[in-house]
């Protein structure tokens, strides 16, 4: 996966369009977001992303660093979440995903503490 492809993944996430994100995924993809229960299958992942997007007003990723190991991508990002109350909160996140030979993501894991996003 090229640098452009890594940027494309985060641009797609930031587009706030769960269906578009789903197009990056294999049919049997899995997603683990923070300490939430794993989601299995493209449809479940898209539904989970849609539910998550409903709790925020938007988001933007800034790629800090990225590494590739075979089919695995590791990306450290600073994510700015636009809260529903209009405030912006930035947190550090690490995303790890595995890409199949056809370019689709088969396993996606996001390590982040979302507590500041939802703090009162």
C-alpha positions, 0 to 999 in steps of 0.5 A: 500500500503506497503513501497515497493509499494510506492517505486515501484511507484516512481521507475516506474516514474523514469524509464522514461517509460510512458507505465509502469506507465500506468500499475499502473493506473485504466482505469478511473484514473485521474492525475493532475500535478502541475497547468496543466489541469487534465488528465482523463483516463489511455490513456490520462495520459500516453500520458500526461506523454509521452509529459512531458518526452519529455521536460526533459532528466530524473528524480529521486525521493528521498522519504523524508516522506510518510503518509497513510490515508486509501486508500490515500498515501501522499509522500514528495519527492525531485525530481532531473530533468535532463534538456535537456541542461545537467544540473540537478535541484532538487525541492521539490514535494508532490504527493498524490494518491488514490489506489483502492482495486485492487491496481491500482491508481485511482487519482494521484495529483502532487504538484510541482513548475517546474519553476526551471526545465525550467529556462534559 
